[in-house]
Amino acid sequence: MKLLISFFILLLVCTVVEAKDINAPPPLSGEPAAERAKALGFNPYFQTKQRIKALQLTGHPTDKIDLRIIGGTWSYYPKNYQTTFIKRCFDACNNKTSKNLIQAQKLNESTKHRIIGLSIETRPDFIDKVEIKRLRNLGVTKVELGVQTIYDNILKMNLRGHKIKDTIKATKLLKNTGFKVSYQVMPNLLGSTPKKDIEMMKTIFSDEKFKPDLIKIYPCALVKEAPLYELYKKGKYNPYSLKILIKILCEIKKDIPYYTRIERIIRDIPSPRIIKGPVKISNLREVVKKEMKEKNWECKCIRCREIKAKYDPKEKIYLFRNDYNASG
């Protein structure tokens, strides 16, 4: 069984929301993973140890670890810090301190807690051939790209600092070198509309320049620390209503292709920190699923097609191959 372990690194780099204190980045404070990391001084070794112990105590097998390192633009951090951080995660899984990362990786091949997947978050414009080689040496298997939107004017308006050409280039480079590619997209950004958000998702899965393996849909959350809050107070920005957001998400989910997994539909930001908007609802995915069922719509993403508790011995289960063009 694969298990997901989340980690937060020490700093936060974000062009939309500015962190005032590196020990408690405003955009992430209050999220469970952030609070765990903060309590442990952002120490990768102790975070890993604690998560393994917590998962074991709740009855989960921990022989296969899907390790996620999150908390900002990974590629921005000092190279030595990156290497040390990942090595200490391996050391914790190995229950032994190795001399270097290569030794730790080798030892992990036969240890009790094997890291079978390792993902990081970064910006599309940080991905080039040199960075890809570094990520491969670090043992990274999946890269989450902070795409947010595919419209340059909206990217510029929200101070993202990258362009859509960067996303296209990064996607192709990563796919051609064997990485899993995950997109983080954000409906309800400043300058967007429900129609644009739906069109964006249709383009992402119809245009072969994109087509990610996985996707996270994070509707924009309005928090006081964001410059967006000042625009909201001036009447220049307004979050969607719950009804509109649910409609958008239903339209998106019904057209998701078989090869993609929707990893998340909402962030872990505690609802008291969100000033206004539909993302104050913590079970948004469940609400969307119920709405789709009433419309007789079905999401075909990998996660929604998992057997789980729906297994029927009489059902005919078969393997099929789904070919599609991407990043040609």
C-alpha positions as CSV (number, residue, x, y, z in Angstrom):
1,M,0.0,0.0,0.0
2,K,1.3,3.4,-0.9
3,L,1.1,6.1,1.7
4,L,1.4,9.8,1.3
5,I,3.6,11.7,3.7
6,S,3.7,15.5,3.4
7,F,6.5,17.7,4.5
8,F,7.0,21.5,4.7
9,I,10.4,23.0,4.0
10,L,11.6,26.1,5.9
11,L,10.8,28.9,3.5
12,L,7.9,29.9,1.3
13,V,8.4,31.6,-2.0
14,C,5.3,33.0,-3.6
15,T,4.7,36.0,-5.8
16,V,1.0,36.2,-5.0
17,V,1.2,36.1,-1.2
18,E,4.2,37.5,0.6
19,A,5.6,35.7,3.7
20,K,6.5,38.0,6.5
21,D,8.0,35.4,8.8
22,I,9.8,32.4,7.4
23,N,9.0,30.4,10.5
24,A,5.3,30.7,9.9
25,P,4.5,31.4,6.3
26,P,1.0,33.2,6.3
27,P,-0.4,31.3,3.3
28,L,0.2,27.9,5.0
29,S,-0.2,28.6,8.7
30,G,-3.0,26.5,10.2
31,E,-2.8,23.7,7.7
32,P,-2.2,20.3,9.4
33,A,1.0,19.5,7.6
34,A,2.3,23.0,8.2
35,E,1.5,22.9,11.9
36,R,3.2,19.5,12.3
37,A,6.3,20.8,10.5
38,K,6.4,24.0,12.6
39,A,6.1,22.0,15.8
40,L,9.2,20.0,14.8
41,G,11.2,23.0,13.7
42,F,10.8,22.0,10.0
43,N,13.3,19.2,10.6
44,P,13.0,16.6,7.8
45,Y,14.2,13.7,9.9
46,F,11.8,14.2,12.8
47,Q,8.9,15.0,10.4
48,T,9.5,11.7,8.6
49,K,9.8,9.7,11.8
50,Q,6.7,11.2,13.3
51,R,4.5,10.6,10.3
52,I,5.6,7.0,10.0
53,K,4.9,6.4,13.7
54,A,1.5,8.2,13.4
55,L,0.5,6.1,10.4
56,Q,1.6,2.9,12.1
57,L,-0.5,3.7,15.2
58,T,-3.6,4.2,13.1
59,G,-3.1,0.8,11.4
60,H,-1.5,1.7,8.1
61,P,1.3,-0.3,6.6
62,T,4.4,1.8,6.0
63,D,6.5,-0.5,3.9
64,K,6.0,1.8,0.9
65,I,6.3,5.5,1.3
66,D,5.1,8.1,-1.2
67,L,7.1,11.1,-0.1
68,R,5.9,14.6,-0.8
69,I,8.0,17.7,-0.1
70,I,5.8,20.7,-0.2
71,G,5.8,24.3,1.0
72,G,7.1,26.5,-1.8
73,T,9.2,26.6,-4.9
74,W,11.6,23.7,-4.3
75,S,14.0,24.8,-7.0
76,Y,14.6,28.2,-5.4
77,Y,16.3,26.7,-2.3
78,P,20.0,26.3,-1.9
79,K,21.2,23.2,-3.6
80,N,23.0,21.9,-0.5
81,Y,19.9,22.4,1.5
82,Q,17.8,20.4,-1.0
83,T,20.3,17.5,-0.9
84,T,20.5,17.5,2.9
85,F,16.7,17.7,3.3
86,I,16.1,14.7,1.1
87,K,19.0,12.7,2.6
88,R,17.5,13.2,6.1
89,C,14.2,11.9,4.9
90,F,15.9,8.8,3.6
91,D,17.9,8.5,6.9
92,A,14.6,8.5,8.8
93,C,13.1,5.8,6.6
94,N,16.3,3.8,6.9
95,N,16.6,4.2,10.6
96,K,20.3,4.9,10.0
97,T,22.4,7.9,9.1
98,S,24.3,7.5,5.8
99,K,27.4,9.4,4.7
100,N,25.7,10.9,1.6
101,L,22.5,10.8,-0.4
102,I,23.6,8.1,-2.8
103,Q,24.4,5.8,0.1
104,A,21.1,6.6,1.7
105,Q,19.2,5.9,-1.5
106,K,21.0,2.6,-2.0
107,L,20.3,1.5,1.6
108,N,16.6,2.4,1.1
109,E,16.2,-0.3,-1.6
110,S,16.1,-3.0,1.0
111,T,14.9,-1.2,4.2
112,K,11.7,-1.6,6.1
113,H,10.3,1.7,4.9
114,R,11.0,2.1,1.2
115,I,10.5,5.4,-0.6
116,I,8.8,4.4,-3.8
117,G,7.8,7.9,-5.0
118,L,9.2,11.3,-4.3
119,S,7.5,14.6,-5.4
120,I,8.4,18.3,-5.2
121,E,6.6,21.5,-6.1
122,T,8.1,24.1,-8.3
123,R,7.4,26.9,-10.8
124,P,7.3,26.0,-14.5
125,D,10.0,28.6,-15.3
126,F,12.5,26.9,-13.0
127,I,12.4,23.7,-15.1
128,D,15.3,23.3,-17.6
129,K,17.6,20.4,-18.6
130,V,20.1,21.2,-15.7
131,E,17.3,21.3,-13.1
132,I,15.8,18.0,-14.5
133,K,19.2,16.3,-14.1
134,R,19.4,17.6,-10.5
135,L,15.9,16.3,-9.7
136,R,16.7,12.9,-11.1
137,N,19.9,12.7,-9.0
138,L,17.8,13.6,-5.9
139,G,15.5,10.7,-6.6
140,V,12.4,12.8,-7.6
141,T,9.8,10.9,-9.5
142,K,7.0,13.4,-9.7
143,V,7.0,17.2,-10.2
144,E,4.0,19.4,-9.3
145,L,4.0,22.5,-11.4
146,G,2.3,25.7,-10.1
147,V,0.5,26.4,-13.4
148,Q,-2.5,28.2,-11.9
149,T,-3.9,29.2,-15.3
150,I,-3.0,29.0,-19.0
151,Y,-3.8,32.6,-19.8
152,D,-0.8,35.0,-19.8
153,N,-2.9,38.1,-19.1
154,I,-4.3,36.5,-15.9
155,L,-0.8,35.2,-14.9
156,K,0.5,38.7,-15.2
157,M,-2.4,40.2,-13.3
158,N,-1.8,37.8,-10.4
159,L,2.0,38.4,-10.4
160,R,2.8,34.8,-11.0
161,G,6.1,35.6,-12.7
162,H,5.9,32.9,-15.4
163,K,4.2,32.6,-18.8
164,I,2.3,29.8,-20.4
165,K,5.3,29.0,-22.7
166,D,7.2,28.0,-19.5
167,T,4.5,25.5,-18.6
168,I,4.5,24.0,-22.1
169,K,8.3,23.7,-22.1
170,A,8.4,22.3,-18.5
171,T,5.7,19.7,-19.3
172,K,7.5,18.4,-22.3
173,L,10.9,18.3,-20.7
174,L,9.6,16.4,-17.7
175,K,7.5,13.9,-19.7
176,N,10.4,13.2,-22.0
177,T,12.6,12.4,-19.1
178,G,10.2,10.0,-17.3
179,F,8.7,12.2,-14.6
180,K,5.1,12.2,-13.6
181,V,3.7,15.6,-14.2
182,S,1.1,17.2,-11.9
183,Y,-0.6,20.6,-12.5
184,Q,-1.9,22.9,-9.7
185,V,-4.6,25.1,-11.2
186,M,-6.6,27.8,-9.6
187,P,-10.1,28.8,-10.7
188,N,-11.4,32.2,-9.6
189,L,-8.1,34.1,-10.0
190,L,-8.2,37.8,-10.4
191,G,-9.2,38.5,-14.0
192,S,-10.8,35.1,-14.6
193,T,-14.4,34.2,-15.1
194,P,-16.4,30.9,-14.8
195,K,-16.4,30.6,-18.6
196,K,-12.6,31.0,-18.8
197,D,-12.0,28.5,-16.0
198,I,-14.1,25.9,-17.7
199,E,-12.4,26.6,-21.1
200,M,-9.0,26.4,-19.4
201,M,-9.6,22.9,-18.2
202,K,-11.0,21.8,-21.5
203,T,-7.8,23.2,-23.2
204,I,-5.5,21.5,-20.7
205,F,-6.9,18.1,-21.6
206,S,-7.5,18.6,-25.4
207,D,-4.3,20.4,-26.3
208,E,-1.4,17.9,-26.4
209,K,1.0,20.6,-25.2
210,F,-0.5,20.1,-21.7
211,K,-2.3,16.8,-20.7
212,P,-0.8,16.3,-17.2
213,D,-0.8,12.9,-15.5
214,L,-2.3,14.4,-12.3
215,I,-4.0,17.6,-11.4
216,K,-4.9,19.6,-8.3
217,I,-7.8,22.1,-8.5
218,Y,-7.4,24.8,-5.9
219,P,-10.1,27.4,-6.1
220,C,-8.7,30.7,-5.0
221,A,-8.9,31.3,-1.2
222,L,-9.2,34.8,0.0
223,V,-7.0,35.4,3.1
224,K,-6.1,38.6,4.8
225,E,-2.3,38.3,4.2
226,A,-2.8,38.3,0.4
227,P,-2.6,41.5,-1.7
228,L,-5.8,40.2,-3.3
229,Y,-7.5,41.0,0.0
230,E,-6.9,44.7,-0.6
231,L,-8.4,44.5,-4.1
232,Y,-11.4,42.7,-2.5
233,K,-11.9,45.6,0.0
234,K,-11.9,48.1,-2.9
235,G,-14.5,46.1,-4.8
236,K,-12.1,45.0,-7.5
237,Y,-12.3,41.3,-6.8
238,N,-15.0,39.0,-5.6
239,P,-14.9,35.2,-5.0
240,Y,-17.5,33.1,-6.8
241,S,-20.6,32.0,-5.0
242,L,-20.8,28.4,-3.9
243,K,-23.4,27.6,-6.6
244,I,-21.2,29.0,-9.4
245,L,-18.1,27.1,-8.1
246,I,-19.9,23.8,-7.9
247,K,-21.2,24.3,-11.4
248,I,-17.6,24.9,-12.6
249,L,-16.2,21.9,-10.9
250,C,-19.0,19.6,-12.2
251,E,-18.3,20.8,-15.7
252,I,-14.6,20.2,-15.2
253,K,-14.9,16.7,-13.6
254,K,-17.3,15.3,-16.2
255,D,-14.7,15.9,-18.9
256,I,-11.6,14.6,-17.1
257,P,-9.9,11.8,-19.2
258,Y,-9.2,8.3,-18.0
259,Y,-5.4,8.8,-17.7
260,T,-5.6,11.7,-15.2
261,R,-6.0,11.6,-11.4
262,I,-7.6,14.5,-9.7
263,E,-5.5,14.6,-6.5
264,R,-7.3,17.4,-4.7
265,I,-10.1,19.9,-5.2
266,I,-9.5,22.1,-2.2
267,R,-6.6,23.3,0.0
268,D,-6.2,22.5,3.7
269,I,-6.4,26.1,4.7
270,P,-8.7,26.2,7.8
271,S,-12.0,27.9,7.0
272,P,-11.7,30.6,9.8
273,R,-8.7,32.0,7.9
274,I,-10.7,32.3,4.7
275,I,-12.4,35.7,4.5
276,K,-15.1,35.0,1.9
277,G,-15.9,32.4,-0.7
278,P,-17.1,28.9,-1.3
279,V,-13.8,27.2,-0.3
280,K,-14.8,27.6,3.3
281,I,-16.6,24.3,2.8
282,S,-14.1,21.5,3.7
283,N,-16.0,18.7,1.9
284,L,-16.3,20.4,-1.4
285,R,-15.4,17.3,-3.4
286,E,-18.2,15.4,-1.8
287,V,-20.7,18.2,-2.5
288,V,-19.6,18.2,-6.2
289,K,-19.9,14.5,-6.4
290,K,-23.5,14.6,-5.1
291,E,-24.4,17.4,-7.6
292,M,-22.9,15.3,-10.5
293,K,-24.9,12.3,-9.4
294,E,-28.1,14.3,-9.6
295,K,-27.2,15.3,-13.1
296,N,-26.3,11.7,-14.0
297,W,-22.7,12.8,-14.7
298,E,-19.7,10.7,-13.8
299,C,-16.0,11.6,-13.3
300,K,-13.7,9.2,-15.1
301,C,-10.5,10.2,-13.4
302,I,-8.3,7.5,-11.9
303,R,-9.3,8.3,-8.3
304,C,-13.0,8.2,-9.0
305,R,-12.7,4.9,-10.8
306,E,-10.9,3.2,-7.9
307,I,-12.8,0.1,-6.6
308,K,-12.7,0.9,-2.9
309,A,-15.9,-0.2,-1.3
310,K,-17.8,-0.4,-4.6
311,Y,-16.4,-3.9,-5.6
312,D,-19.0,-6.2,-7.1
313,P,-17.7,-9.8,-7.7
314,K,-20.2,-10.1,-10.6
315,E,-18.8,-7.0,-12.4
316,K,-16.6,-7.7,-15.4
317,I,-13.2,-6.1,-14.7
318,Y,-10.7,-5.8,-17.5
319,L,-7.6,-4.0,-18.5
320,F,-7.6,-1.5,-21.3
321,R,-5.0,0.6,-23.0
322,N,-5.7,4.3,-23.5
323,D,-3.4,5.9,-26.1
324,Y,-3.2,9.7,-26.5
325,N,-0.8,12.3,-27.9
326,A,1.0,14.6,-25.5
327,S,3.9,17.0,-25.7
328,G,4.8,15.7,-29.2
